[in-house]
Structures are given as C-alpha cells and as structure tokens.
Amino acid sequence: MMKYFFAIYITVFFFTTNVFSQEKPITHKVEKGETINQIAQKYRVTPFDIYQLNPDAQSGLRPNSVLLIPNKAGAQITSVPTKTIVQGQSHLVIAKETLYGIEKKYGISDEDLKRVNPFLENDGLQIGQTLTIPSKNSPKNSPKNTIVNQDKFIYHDVLAKETKYSISKKYGITIEELEKRNPEVISNLPIGYRLIIKGVAPKVVEKVTEKVESKDEKEKQNLKSALTVIDYVAYEVKPKETLYSLSKMFDMTQEELIALNPDLNNGVEIGMLLRIPSKTPVSIDDKKEYKSLSKKITYDNRKRMVMLLPFNLANIEGDTINSTYSRLKKDKFLNMTLDFYAGALIAIDSAKTLGLPIDVEIYDSRETKNSSDVAALIQSKNLVNANAIIGPFYQSNAEAAAQLVGMNNVPVISPLSKDIGNPFANLYQTIPTNEVIKGAMFDYMRARNGNIIAVVDKKKESIMQYIKQYQKEVLFVAFKENGSLSSESLKSMLVKGRMNYVVMETGNTWMIKTTIAAMLSSMPAYQVQLVILEPNETLDTDEIKFTNLTKLKLMYPSVTSDYVSPEVAIFEKKFRKANNIFPSDYATRGFDMTFDTMIRLVQNKSFEETVNSAATKRGENKFEYYRKEDGGYTNKGVFILYYDTDMTIKEAN
C-alpha cells in the first residue's frame, strides 16, 4: 500500500443551514430552460443561497421540480424597473429561437428590442428568458446628439480584488442596491465590468452624414466589388453557441450570418456546418512567450491556496465489504486522486523549501458526477477569500465552485476539465482539447513553410473531415481502384527545397508499410518527415520497424512531454524517495499544476495577469492559457515531439 495514502489529514465537517431561519422559505417550481442565475435574480438572492437549501440543485435543475428559496426579511420577487415606454407585451424564449426571428415576428428593430432588454447586449439570447416586446407606439430615442437623463449618471469599472462590499461602501449604497441596478453581477463580479451606481446609462446617437460619391467613384467601387472573390471556410457549431455569440465571434450581423446560412432560420444546432467568409477574423490570441517566473517572487504578503480533492474518505470508512487495500486496487478514480495528491505534496514541500509565502489548505470535496461537498466547504471555510482553488475534478463541480467564488474572481484551476461546459470568467481548464492538439501540429508545419500531404484511411472519417474543413490547403494522397495506397500519387506531391510533412492516419499495417517505403525511397531527393495526429497502436507492433520511424523522424503532438528533462528527473527522485515507487502521469501532473499555481500566486500581480502575460513549462506539462470567447480560460500548451535517429524522443524546435 502506498505510504502517502496515510498522510491524508481527515477532517469531518458538520454543516447546519440556519441563515434564513427568520422567515419561511418561498417555493419555486422550475420551468423548462430556467437557470440558477435567473431564479436567483428573480428572488434577489444569490445562487449560493439557493444551493444551501437545495444541495441537489448543484447537479442541475429538473423541470417541474420545486426549490426552496430563502426569504430574506420577507423580500418580494424582484420586478423589472419601469421604463419610460408605452407598455408592450412579453415573450418567453424557447429552443431554436433567434433574435432575428423574434424581431421579424413582432415587426420591431434589433435596436428597439435591445433598448428595452439591455441584458441582451452582454448575455445574448438564452432559452427561458422573458423578453419585453416594445409597443410600436413606444417613443424612440431622443433627438440626435442629445441625452435625456433626469439623474446624474455614475458608473464604476471593476478593478482586480474589488468586492461588492468595498464598492458599495465606497459609494454609500447597500450591496442589495448595487445588485438591483446590476442584476448581471449577482453571481459574479468580473474585472472590467462597468457597474451602474446611479442614474441610467446615457445613449448618444450621433448624426450620421452620408458621403456623396461621384458617379465615377461609385462605378469604380461596384467594379472592385464585382472582381473581389470571397473565399469561404466551414465552421462547426460547438455546444452552448448561439446566433448572438457566433455573430460576435465572426464580427458579422445576425442577418449576414443567416443570409449565408439559411438553415439558421430554424435555429442553431450543435454540429451544424456554417459558411463563413475566410477574410472574417476569428479571435485568436497572439502566441504567448514562455517565461520563467521564479525570479520575480515577492514576499510582502501571504497567499492562501486551497485544494479540493475527491478522496471520498467517508465511502472508504463505510465500506464493510472491501478492505482499504482491496479498494485501492479496484478504484481507479481513487488511485488517480491519490497520485495527483502525492505529486502536489512534493510541490508544496518544494515551495516551503523556497520560502514561498503561501498557506495551503486541503479538503475532501467528497464528489461524484452528481454530488459534492463543494458548496458547503466554500461557505464553512470562507473560500471566497482564497487566492486560488485547485479542483474539484469533475467538470460540473468545478463549474459550481467557479460560480460560487466568482464574486471575488477567485481562480478555480480544474485539473481534468476540457474546453466544454458552461463558461465562467474565473474557471481555468488545464487540459487542451483534441482540436487544439491537432491544430498545434498543423500550425507547427505551416510555420516552417512545409508542404503538407495527408494519407488518411477511409475508416478515419472524422480526421478526414477535420482536415477538409480546417486545413483546406492539405493535399490527399490518392488510392488505387483496389483500395490500396498509390505510392506514385504520394511521390508526385513531394516538393524539392521544402520539408514534406506526410500526415499518416491509418491503423492498416499494409498502408503504413507502403507509406513508409515510399517516403524512405524518396529521401535521397526530397526532405520528408512522417507525422501522426493521434496515438497509433499499430506503430508499436513488431510488424513496423522502429528504426524506420526514427529515420523518418516520426513527429506527433502531445499534452505531456515523453522525454525526461532535468526538472522531471529531480521530481522523480524526490517522489521515489518519499513513496518508494515511480510517479504516474497523474502524480507528475499534480506536481506541475500545483507548483505552477504557487509560483503564479507569488508574483507582484494577480493570477489572471500572470496568465495573460506569460506561458510556463513545468516538467511534463505546459500552461499556455488563453481567454475563451464565451468566458474563462483554456490551456493551449502542446508539445511537438519527434523520434530522433539516436532512438530518443525530443521536442521539436
């Protein structure tokens, strides 16, 4: 049995909810499409307040289920502030509806709809929203270049480390008043958000002067437009994307998107392929520079780092059938957790040796896919004041944690989450997605002006579709009538004076051998290198000679480095000394993630600022975070590795 299992500090928390005992709770029947944020805003409470009385709600809301809503001093349901417009009608947003469709249905403009529903500017259209439909007789905006505003308008841009309490105290108002004027911040207070403190945000409509062009100028412009050939690319719709978010991503109006993709009139569906002008810029951050942050440590104030790990000790202690040793052998999730924890302990010990001013707290999150103690721990341990939280492991629990501590913008670094689920500004997902991994490989080859050729088995349909959609310049090697690979086709595509990258995706042994033979025979006249995008078990069989793979310097993308660097060697030595075994990938990840988080915390700037300014490499993992379009951060740190002729794996430069 591993020594570090017995090093876990066991703490049992007894948690009683009595915060709202003064008033009888309100009941709320959940409607289809409702979210916890919408319900919290409706009753002027926080999502955390609702989770306290309804712990099962953390795993998701079920239509027609009944929630207990805390009644703060008999508070009534928040109503929408009265606008200075003629009363119109309301509209409940259902699945597949779009702003364009709603506006067309009621015969109103996009400007008028957003004027009476200002939350659409930030949140976009969501299922379950109740929209106010302005009457066609409602007054429009005031005359051009004028602002109608009775009260003086005061706003405040949220700065790092500011809280609702500090802001409301600064302006002499209550937190309740602040949330009433800014319902979007009830569950989260993002940095840079413009809060309305007093009055109504002014809208200035500038006078537009139309430039009168001469007849010749117009003819020249029309001729130029006619001669302009617009190339289009395909884009696959991802989960949670809406017509509103897509229009923002591609810097197009919703009407322009629908004109190019008429199927959008029936709603946005996951997996739809959209036709997008290739000249339309998709927001991609500039490549971050990898830096060492160890030389910029500040010791002026102590930081608080919390780890929420799913030990599930109560389940172990209550298991009367399996012994602890037997459970360790059977429970893969527990082993993964303990390995991660063991690696994290080495990182914490290293930080202590360096004298880093960090206090570390470790709690059992007792989590499964459908439940956890996360909400109770956040309240009882006051984790909203932590500087960073590592964990929980499950995506849904990581999202719940990010939401509950979002008001203070506490970073929640999720060890195992991918780029899926609900976006939260303070959630950092650490595992690169499959699309990012493949994209990194093509970016590398393209950056070196490579000639990219693809050998793809017909069974690898998803890879073939990916290349056709997102790597359109790549050429596919032809097959013969009998279905075998055409060596002649491959050789005809090779180019002299450039590296020819042959991307091979097949599990067919004969096809692999044919590709390798064609490349080896071309080496005297051409520069060639073999590339794979995904792990290929066939390459590990005795049928394929390893020496041929090294001759072709087989290259592939990877989330972790498969070679032993000096930093990894030091960690492995410490780990073996402490635990008498070699570290697993999860143990190494536990060390890398924990140490990277601690080093970022002790910089003379916030965690988010370090993420935006620098990428880092720790042992076997890279941390190259980028802000996602819909909120939060995703990791794009990928290694490009290759087999060298000396039989070792190295990182490509």
SULZIJO-V981883 format. One record per backbone hydrogen bond with DSSP energy under -1.0 kcal/mol. CO is the residue of the C=O (numbers start at 1). NH is the residue of the N-H. E is the energy in kcal/mol with one decimal. If there is no record, write none. Layout:
# SULZIJO-V981883
CO_NH_E ; CO_NH_E
This chain:
# SULZIJO-V981883
2_5_-1.2 ; 3_6_-1.3 ; 4_7_-1.2 ; 18_21_-1.2 ; 26_69_-4.4 ; 28_67_-3.2 ; 30_64_-3.5 ; 31_34_-1.9 ; 35_39_-1.9 ; 36_40_-2.3 ; 37_41_-2.5 ; 38_42_-1.9 ; 39_43_-1.7 ; 40_45_-2.4 ; 42_78_-2.8 ; 46_50_-1.5 ; 47_51_-2.5 ; 48_52_-1.9 ; 49_53_-1.1 ; 50_54_-1.6 ; 54_57_-2.1 ; 55_58_-1.4 ; 56_59_-1.4 ; 57_60_-1.7 ; 62_65_-2.0 ; 65_30_-3.1 ; 67_28_-2.4 ; 69_26_-3.4 ; 83_85_-1.5 ; 89_133_-4.4 ; 91_131_-3.3 ; 93_128_-2.5 ; 94_97_-1.5 ; 98_102_-2.3 ; 99_103_-2.9 ; 100_104_-2.1 ; 101_105_-2.1 ; 102_106_-2.0 ; 103_108_-2.1 ; 109_113_-2.0 ; 110_114_-2.0 ; 111_115_-1.6 ; 112_116_-1.4 ; 117_120_-2.2 ; 118_121_-1.5 ; 119_123_-2.9 ; 120_124_-1.1 ; 126_129_-1.7 ; 129_93_-3.0 ; 131_91_-2.2 ; 133_89_-1.5 ; 135_138_-2.0 ; 143_146_-1.3 ; 154_197_-2.6 ; 154_198_-1.7 ; 156_195_-3.3 ; 158_192_-2.7 ; 159_162_-1.7 ; 163_167_-2.2 ; 164_168_-2.8 ; 165_169_-2.2 ; 166_170_-1.7 ; 167_171_-1.6 ; 168_173_-2.6 ; 174_178_-2.0 ; 175_179_-2.6 ; 176_180_-2.0 ; 177_181_-2.0 ; 178_182_-1.3 ; 182_185_-2.1 ; 183_186_-1.3 ; 190_193_-1.7 ; 193_158_-2.4 ; 195_156_-2.0 ; 198_154_-2.3 ; 205_145_-2.2 ; 214_218_-2.2 ; 215_219_-2.1 ; 216_220_-2.4 ; 217_221_-2.3 ; 218_222_-2.6 ; 219_223_-2.3 ; 220_224_-2.4 ; 221_225_-2.4 ; 222_226_-2.1 ; 223_227_-1.8 ; 231_278_-3.2 ; 233_276_-2.7 ; 235_274_-3.3 ; 237_271_-2.3 ; 238_241_-1.5 ; 242_246_-2.6 ; 243_247_-2.0 ; 244_248_-1.8 ; 245_249_-2.4 ; 246_250_-2.2 ; 247_252_-2.4 ; 253_257_-1.9 ; 254_258_-2.4 ; 255_259_-2.2 ; 256_260_-1.6 ; 257_261_-1.8 ; 261_264_-2.3 ; 262_265_-2.1 ; 263_266_-1.8 ; 264_267_-1.8 ; 269_272_-1.8 ; 272_237_-2.6 ; 274_235_-1.9 ; 276_233_-3.2 ; 277_280_-1.9 ; 289_615_-2.2 ; 293_296_-1.6 ; 303_359_-3.2 ; 304_387_-2.8 ; 304_388_-1.1 ; 305_361_-2.3 ; 306_390_-3.0 ; 307_363_-2.7 ; 309_311_-1.9 ; 309_365_-1.9 ; 312_316_-1.2 ; 313_317_-2.7 ; 314_318_-1.9 ; 323_327_-2.8 ; 324_328_-2.2 ; 325_329_-1.5 ; 326_330_-1.6 ; 327_331_-3.3 ; 330_332_-1.1 ; 331_335_-2.0 ; 332_336_-2.4 ; 333_337_-2.3 ; 334_338_-2.8 ; 335_339_-2.5 ; 336_340_-2.4 ; 337_341_-2.6 ; 338_342_-2.5 ; 339_343_-2.2 ; 340_344_-2.3 ; 341_345_-2.1 ; 342_346_-1.3 ; 343_347_-1.6 ; 344_348_-2.6 ; 345_349_-2.3 ; 346_350_-2.2 ; 347_351_-2.4 ; 348_352_-2.0 ; 349_353_-2.0 ; 350_354_-1.8 ; 351_356_-2.4 ; 356_358_-2.2 ; 357_303_-2.7 ; 359_305_-2.7 ; 361_307_-2.9 ; 363_309_-2.1 ; 365_373_-2.9 ; 371_368_-3.0 ; 373_377_-2.5 ; 374_378_-2.5 ; 375_379_-1.8 ; 376_380_-2.9 ; 377_381_-2.4 ; 378_383_-1.9 ; 382_385_-1.5 ; 383_386_-1.7 ; 388_306_-2.4 ; 389_413_-3.1 ; 390_308_-2.7 ; 394_398_-2.4 ; 395_399_-2.4 ; 396_400_-1.9 ; 397_401_-2.3 ; 398_402_-2.4 ; 399_403_-2.3 ; 400_404_-2.2 ; 401_405_-1.8 ; 405_408_-1.3 ; 405_410_-1.6 ; 406_189_-1.3 ; 406_409_-1.6 ; 411_389_-2.5 ; 412_428_-2.8 ; 413_391_-2.5 ; 414_430_-1.4 ; 417_431_-1.5 ; 418_420_-2.6 ; 424_427_-2.0 ; 426_412_-2.9 ; 427_633_-2.6 ; 428_414_-2.4 ; 429_635_-1.1 ; 433_437_-2.2 ; 434_438_-2.4 ; 435_439_-2.5 ; 436_440_-2.2 ; 437_441_-1.3 ; 438_442_-1.9 ; 439_443_-2.5 ; 440_444_-1.9 ; 441_445_-2.0 ; 442_446_-2.6 ; 443_447_-2.3 ; 445_450_-2.2 ; 446_449_-1.9 ; 451_501_-1.9 ; 452_475_-1.5 ; 453_503_-3.5 ; 454_477_-2.7 ; 455_505_-2.9 ; 457_460_-1.7 ; 459_461_-1.4 ; 460_464_-2.2 ; 461_465_-2.5 ; 462_466_-2.1 ; 463_467_-2.4 ; 464_468_-2.2 ; 465_469_-2.0 ; 466_470_-2.9 ; 467_471_-1.9 ; 471_474_-1.9 ; 475_454_-3.1 ; 478_486_-1.9 ; 480_483_-1.9 ; 484_480_-3.4 ; 486_490_-1.7 ; 487_491_-2.6 ; 488_492_-2.0 ; 490_493_-1.1 ; 499_451_-2.7 ; 500_529_-2.1 ; 501_453_-3.0 ; 502_531_-2.6 ; 503_455_-3.4 ; 505_457_-2.5 ; 508_512_-2.2 ; 509_513_-2.5 ; 510_514_-2.4 ; 511_515_-2.2 ; 512_516_-2.6 ; 513_517_-2.6 ; 514_518_-2.2 ; 515_519_-2.1 ; 516_520_-2.7 ; 517_521_-2.1 ; 522_525_-1.3 ; 522_526_-2.2 ; 527_500_-2.5 ; 529_502_-2.5 ; 530_555_-2.6 ; 531_504_-3.1 ; 537_540_-1.6 ; 538_541_-1.4 ; 541_544_-1.1 ; 545_549_-1.1 ; 546_550_-1.8 ; 547_551_-2.0 ; 548_552_-1.8 ; 549_554_-2.3 ; 552_530_-1.7 ; 554_643_-2.1 ; 555_532_-2.2 ; 556_641_-2.7 ; 558_639_-3.1 ; 565_569_-2.4 ; 566_570_-1.8 ; 567_571_-1.9 ; 568_572_-2.8 ; 569_573_-1.9 ; 570_574_-2.1 ; 571_575_-2.7 ; 572_576_-2.5 ; 573_577_-1.8 ; 574_578_-1.7 ; 575_579_-2.5 ; 576_580_-2.4 ; 584_588_-2.2 ; 585_589_-2.3 ; 586_590_-2.2 ; 587_591_-2.0 ; 588_592_-2.8 ; 589_593_-2.8 ; 590_594_-1.7 ; 591_595_-2.8 ; 592_596_-2.2 ; 593_597_-2.3 ; 594_598_-2.2 ; 595_599_-2.4 ; 596_600_-2.1 ; 597_601_-1.9 ; 598_602_-1.2 ; 600_603_-1.2 ; 602_298_-2.9 ; 603_605_-1.1 ; 606_610_-1.9 ; 607_611_-1.9 ; 608_612_-2.0 ; 609_613_-1.2 ; 610_614_-1.8 ; 615_291_-2.6 ; 616_623_-3.1 ; 618_621_-2.7 ; 620_561_-1.2 ; 621_618_-2.9 ; 623_616_-1.8 ; 624_636_-2.7 ; 626_634_-2.4 ; 628_631_-1.0 ; 632_628_-2.9 ; 633_429_-2.5 ; 634_626_-2.4 ; 639_558_-2.4 ; 640_652_-3.3 ; 641_556_-2.4 ; 642_650_-2.4 ; 644_647_-1.6 ; 648_644_-3.1 ; 650_642_-2.3
